[in-house]
């Protein structure tokens, strides 16, 4: 099967999956409460106003008809109203908060991959040595430590205990210093502060946003970093036992060439799965990290929606994370095809 056909088939398979997600969220909107709540902007609406909402969204018709209009609303960007965000449309809240979460997640996943893969490789190559034991303890600690506890611990150690508030300044919360932002206004192009400040040459904001993202991104990435390191170690150990690795060594190739040219690509395949699924997990897990660090993303917004019983916000966040998980699975499949051509034939 050609790569183009493989990609087309995977894209077509997304349709039933996404339909299944919408069916689940539609069912939840009816099971956990009144579906009218998704569109209600105030608790003081009159009966006449509520009936207008019911008629406008066809909530008095059979379920299959409601689902048809529900899908139509989703495709047209009408995801309901978020009462916890000043009665803004849910889609507008997502557009406002998602760039902050995406930026945090990108840094977290980059940190996880950049540190986790080398740690796993070194641990496998130096099996049962001191560095291997240290890496395994590090990985075990990572998968055992709750993200919110690590975030609070980092705040205590780096902000209060060692007073790293003077220099280098690791801010306790927020995405950027508001006073500095007032002094050096940032022209927003993508909503990603670091990228926008880089594109516009706003260096004071660029360095300030970098400092702000270090602590929350590490706290968010630690669990994923540990998972990648463990998976990379076990995959590398399995690959190093294969006959073609023995053959490569018998030819007199340097160990570095054996590891990075022959073993790494095959060992990366299981690691790609963990990394791809972790990306969606990091977006969902940002709820706790953003709450601790007061990071203005969709995770913090969803927490506010839950605390205020904001049905529209809760369902909007659920649909967003579900769609991201589906897309993450698609990207993993495509990377699989790039790493192992045999998969394209399946």
C-alpha positions, 0 to 999 in steps of 0.5 A, spaced: 500 500 500 502 506 498 503 512 503 498 516 500 493 510 500 495 509 507 494 516 510 487 516 506 485 510 509 487 513 516 483 519 515 477 516 513 477 512 519 477 518 523 470 519 521 466 514 525 471 515 531 469 522 531 462 521 530 462 516 536 465 522 541 460 526 539 455 521 541 458 520 547 458 527 549 451 528 546 449 522 551 452 525 557 449 532 556 442 528 557 444 523 562 448 528 567 443 533 567 438 538 563 441 539 556 438 546 556 443 548 561 449 548 555 445 554 552 443 557 559 447 564 560 443 565 567 440 562 573 434 567 573 431 566 566 424 566 565 420 560 563 418 563 556 426 564 555 427 557 557 422 555 552 425 559 546 432 556 548 428 549 547 425 551 541 432 554 538 436 548 539 430 543 538 430 540 545 423 538 544 424 533 539 426 526 538 433 524 540 435 523 533 433 529 531 436 533 537 442 529 535 442 531 528 441 539 530 447 538 535 452 535 530 450 541 525 451 546 531 458 543 532 460 543 525 458 551 525 462 552 531 456 553 536 458 549 542 454 552 547 455 558 552 460 558 558 457 561 564 464 561 568 467 565 563 462 571 562 457 567 558 462 567 552 460 562 547 464 556 548 468 556 542 470 563 543 473 561 550 477 555 547 480 560 542 482 564 547 485 559 552 487 553 548 494 557 545 496 557 552 495 550 554 498 548 547 504 552 548 505 549 555 504 542 552 509 543 546 514 545 551 513 539 556 513 534 550 519 537 547 522 536 554 520 529 555 523 527 549 529 531 549 531 528 556 527 521 556 530 518 550 537 519 552 536 517 559 533 511 556 538 509 551 544 510 556 540 506 561 540 500 556 547 501 554 549 501 561 545 496 563 545 494 571 551 500 572 550 505 576 547 510 571 542 505 569 540 504 577 539 512 577 535 512 571 530 507 573 530 510 580 528 517 576 523 513 572 520 510 578 519 516 582 516 520 575 511 515 574 509 515 582 509 522 583 502 526 582 503 532 578 500 537 583 504 535 588 510 536 584 508 542 582 507 545 589 514 542 591 517 545 586 514 552 588 517 551 595 524 549 593 525 553 588 521 559 590 521 559 597 527 555 600 532 557 595 529 564 594 530 563 586 526 570 585 532 574 585 536 571 579 535 567 575 527 569 576 523 563 576 516 566 576 511 563 581 505 563 577 502 566 570 504 566 563 508 573 563 509 579 567 503 584 566 507 590 568 512 588 563 507 586 558 504 593 559 511 596 558 512 592 551 506 590 548 506 584 544 503 583 538 499 577 538 499 573 531 498 565 533 496 566 541 503 563 543 507 568 547 514 565 546 513 564 538 509 571 537 515 575 541 520 571 537 517 573 530 516 580 532 523 581 535 520 583 542 526 580 546 524 582 553 517 579 553 521 573 549 525 572 555 520 573 560 515 568 557 521 563 557 522 564 564 515 563 566 514 556 562 520 553 565 517 550 572 510 549 569 512 545 563 517 541 567 512 539 572 507 537 567 512 533 563 516 529 569 511 523 568 511 523 561 519 523 561 519 518 566 514 513 561 519 515 555 525 513 559 522 506 561 519 505 554 526 507 551 530 503 555 526 496 555 525 497 547 533 498 546 534 492 550 530 488 546 533 491 540 540 490 542 538 482 543 537 482 535 541 478 530 542 484 526 545 488 532 550 482 533 552 482 525 553 489 525 558 489 531 561 483 528 563 487 522 567 492 527 562 498 527 563 503 532 558 502 538 556 509 537 554 507 530 551 500 532 546 504 537 544 510 533 544 508 526 542 501 527 538 500 533 535 507 535 530 507 529 527 500 531 527 502 538 523 508 537 517 505 534 514 503 541 516 510 544 512 513 539 506 510 541 507 513 548 509 520 546 503 520 541 498 518 547 502 522 552 501 529 548 493 528 549 494 526 556 499 532 557 493 537 554 488 533 559 493 533 565 494 540 564 488 541 568 492 540 575 498 544 573 495 550 570 491 551 577 497 550 581 501 555 577 495 560 575 496 558 568 491 561 563 489 555 559 483 551 558 485 546 564 484 552 568 478 554 565 475 547 565 476 547 573 472 553 573 467 550 569 466 544 574 466 548 580 461 553 577 457 547 574 458 550 567 455 544 563 457 548 556 464 549 558 465 542 561 462 539 555 466 543 550 473 541 554 471 534 553 470 534 546 476 538 545 480 533 549 477 527 545 478 530 538 486 531 540 486 524 542 484 522 536 488 526 532 494 524 536 493 517 534 493 519 527 499 522 528 502 516 531 500 511 525 503 516 520 510 516 524 509 508 525 509 508 517 515 513 516 519 509 521 517 502 519 515 501 512 512 494 513 506 497 516 504 501 510 502 494 507 497 492 513 
